Amino acid sequence: MMDVLSQLNHWLNTPGNEALHHAFTEFLRLVLLPARLPGIELPIMHELSEVRAMLSERVKEWTQQWEQQGLQRGRQEGRQEGKREGLDAERALLLRQTRRRFGALIAAQLQPLLAVVNDPESLAVIGEWLIDCGDGADFLQQAAHVAQQSELSINRRKR
């Protein structure tokens, strides 16, 4: 783009092209650059040479900002994905343990309860009830209570 601006500036600096020179400068300043650089505040520029100078000064700065934003977004997405994977692994472990302790029927009834639990603390409480409860019906009742409390907590946070 820098080469194109240099050539355009050279070509339009000939006599009789002043209006075209001004029109290209305005097009770059008001249309092309804002579309290509959303959210970037651009200085007022009256000459193509000013557009070229501004771009050559700021391209490195913008590139660094974009890289930093991309890294931050990637880290955030990675943390969220890791949390989801961790919760899925905890749910799977609870289902396997429930199947071993109380059988496939209780595990099948537990699965939808676990699906609404989205915090590790609540899953840990269900895991403790798995150990403490004497029978599957009692365990499901306790797990349903924990799942309901977890769901209420999430709904409160959304408001």
C-alpha positions in Angstrom: 0.0 0.0 0.0 2.9 2.3 0.8 4.3 1.9 -2.8 0.8 2.5 -4.3 0.5 5.7 -2.2 3.9 6.9 -3.3 3.2 6.3 -7.0 -0.3 7.9 -6.7 1.1 10.9 -4.9 3.8 11.3 -7.6 1.3 10.9 -10.4 -1.3 13.3 -8.9 1.3 16.0 -8.0 1.3 17.1 -11.6 -0.4 20.4 -12.6 -4.1 20.0 -13.2 -4.6 17.1 -10.9 -5.2 19.1 -7.7 -8.9 18.2 -7.4 -8.2 14.5 -8.1 -5.4 14.6 -5.5 -7.8 16.1 -3.0 -10.5 13.6 -3.8 -8.1 10.6 -3.4 -6.9 12.0 -0.1 -10.5 12.4 1.2 -11.4 8.9 -0.1 -8.5 7.3 1.8 -9.2 9.4 4.9 -13.0 9.0 5.1 -13.7 5.7 3.3 -10.9 3.2 2.7 -8.8 3.6 5.9 -11.8 3.6 8.3 -13.1 0.5 6.6 -9.7 -1.3 6.8 -8.9 0.0 10.3 -12.1 0.0 12.3 -11.9 1.5 15.8 -8.6 3.3 14.9 -8.8 7.1 15.3 -7.2 8.7 12.2 -5.7 12.2 12.2 -6.9 14.8 9.7 -4.8 14.6 6.6 -4.9 17.0 3.6 -2.2 15.4 1.4 -1.5 11.9 0.1 2.1 12.4 1.5 0.5 12.9 5.0 -1.5 9.7 4.6 1.7 7.8 3.6 3.7 9.2 6.5 0.9 8.5 9.0 0.7 4.9 7.8 4.4 4.3 7.9 4.6 5.6 11.5 1.6 3.7 12.8 1.6 0.4 11.0 4.0 -1.2 13.5 2.1 0.2 16.5 -1.2 -1.1 15.1 0.3 -4.5 14.3 1.5 -4.8 17.9 -1.9 -3.7 19.3 -3.7 -6.3 17.1 -1.2 -9.0 18.0 -1.8 -8.2 21.7 -5.5 -8.3 21.3 -5.3 -11.6 19.5 -3.2 -13.0 22.3 -5.6 -11.8 24.9 -8.6 -13.2 23.0 -6.7 -16.5 22.5 -5.9 -16.8 26.2 -9.5 -16.1 27.2 -10.9 -18.6 24.7 -8.3 -21.2 25.9 -9.3 -20.7 29.5 -13.0 -21.1 28.7 -12.3 -24.2 26.6 -10.1 -25.6 29.4 -12.9 -25.0 31.9 -15.5 -26.7 29.7 -13.2 -29.7 29.2 -12.5 -29.9 32.9 -16.3 -29.8 33.7 -17.0 -32.4 31.1 -14.3 -34.7 32.6 -15.7 -34.2 36.1 -19.2 -35.1 34.9 -17.9 -38.2 33.1 -16.0 -39.3 36.2 -19.1 -38.8 38.3 -21.2 -40.8 35.9 -18.7 -43.7 35.8 -18.5 -43.7 39.6 -22.3 -43.6 40.0 -22.6 -46.5 37.5 -20.2 -48.6 39.6 -21.8 -47.7 42.9 -25.6 -47.6 42.1 -25.9 -49.0 38.6 -26.7 -47.8 35.1 -30.2 -46.7 35.8 -29.2 -44.2 38.5 -26.3 -43.0 36.3 -28.7 -42.4 33.5 -31.0 -40.4 35.8 -28.0 -38.4 37.0 -26.8 -37.4 33.6 -29.4 -34.6 32.9 -28.8 -33.3 36.5 -25.1 -33.0 35.8 -25.7 -31.3 32.5 -27.0 -28.1 34.2 -24.2 -27.9 36.7 -21.5 -25.6 35.4 -19.2 -25.0 38.4 -16.6 -27.4 39.8 -17.7 -26.7 43.4 -21.2 -28.1 42.8 -19.8 -31.1 41.0 -17.5 -31.7 44.0 -20.5 -31.6 46.3 -22.3 -34.2 44.2 -19.1 -36.3 44.3 -19.2 -36.1 48.1 -22.9 -37.2 48.1 -21.9 -40.1 45.9 -19.7 -41.3 48.8 -22.0 -40.3 51.7 -25.4 -41.5 50.4 -26.5 -45.1 51.2 -28.7 -45.7 48.2 -29.3 -44.4 44.7 -32.6 -42.7 45.4 -31.1 -40.6 48.2 -28.1 -39.8 46.0 -30.3 -38.6 43.1 -32.4 -36.5 45.5 -29.2 -34.8 46.9 -27.8 -34.4 43.3 -31.0 -32.8 42.1 -30.9 -30.3 45.0 -27.3 -29.3 44.2 -28.2 -29.0 40.5 -31.2 -26.8 41.3 -29.0 -24.6 43.5 -26.3 -24.4 40.8 -28.9 -23.4 38.2 -30.4 -20.7 40.4 -27.0 -19.3 41.1 -26.2 -19.1 37.3 -29.6 -17.4 36.7 -28.9 -14.8 39.3 -25.5 -14.0 37.8 -27.1 -13.5 34.3 -29.4 -10.8 35.7 
